[in-house]
Amino acid sequence: MQQLEWDESHKLFKFHPLLYWRTKEVKDFISKHNIPYNPLHDKGFISIGCAPCIRAVKNGEGFRAGRWWWEDNSKKECGLHIIKEPEQVQDQVQEELSSYLLINIARQRNLK
């Protein structure tokens, strides 16, 4: 997986700003910056959604195992993808990249 990838089937870019962060780094960042946190994460719910669509992930299962758990393993996306015009995609990517850069700048400053 790459941090920025093109999804041909949905005609959109997918941006994964926390791809290279370890779980501890994410939790530390949340704690340090007082970011609202769902306590279900501590009970094994890695992906939070509506009650019938998720379950806690069991030891040894993959990161997305609790999403749409009744489906086969190839269907782990939410279905919220919308085909967008190229200009909308470009605007979206620019906004997400800006947010990503600001978070990483803050993160680097905190590491010094």
N, C-alpha and C positions, 0 to 999 in steps of 0.2 A: 504494500500500500504506500502511496505517496501522500504528502501533505495536501497537495492540490491535484485533483484528478478529474478527468472528463468522464461523465457517465453517458455513454452514447445512447443507451436504451431510453433514458429519461431526458436526454438533451440538456444536461445541466452540469455545472461544476460542483464537485464536492470538496469541501475544505475541512481538514481535520487539524485544527489548531493545537490540540493537546496530544497529538499522535506520539510524540517522543517524550512526553512527560510520564514519569512513574506514578503509580497510585499515591505513594507517600507525598510526592511533590504537589499533586493536586489537592490532597487533604491539607497539607501544610499551608498552601496558598489560600484555600477556603477559610481556614482558621485564622490566619494572620490578617486577612482583609475583611473578616466578619461577613462573609458571603452566606446568604441563606442556604441551608443544607437540609435535605430530606433525611430524617432518621431511618427510613426504610433501607437506605444504602448500607447501614451498619447491620442490617438483618439479612443481607445477601441479595437484595434487589439492586442490581447494577443499573438496569434500565427501568426508569419509572414511567408508568403509563396508566391506562385504565385497569381496574382490578381484574377483569377477565382475561386481559391480554398479556399479563406478566406473572411471573412467579420468581421466587428466590432461586439464585443459582446455587447448585450443589457443589461440594468440593470436587475438584478435578474437571468440572465442566467449563466450556469456553465462555468468554465474555458475554456473548449474545444468547446463550442457551435459554435464558428466562424470557426472552421476547417471543411472543406468538408461539409458545411452547408446544401447542398441539399441531403446528405445521411441520413440514419437513425442514431439514437444516438449510435448504437453499433459499428459504423465504424468511429473511430476518430484517427486511426493511419496512418502514412504517407506512409507505404508500402515500405520503404527503407530497411526493414529488410532483411538480407541475412543470409542463413544458413551457419555457419562457422564450421571449424574443431575445436575440443576441445582446441588445442594448441593456435589457434588464439583467441578464446574466453578468455582463461586465460591471454594472453598477453594484450588484450583489457581491461579486468577488472583491471589488475595490473596498467596499465597506468591511467585509470580513477580514481582509488582509490588514486594513488599518487597525481594527480591533486587536488582531493577533499581534501586530507589531507593538502596539501600546502595552499589551500584557507582557510581552517578552522584554521590553525595555524596563518596565517596572520590576520584573523578575530578576533581570541582570543587576539592576541597582541594589536590590535586596541581597544579592549574593556577595556583593563586595564588602 
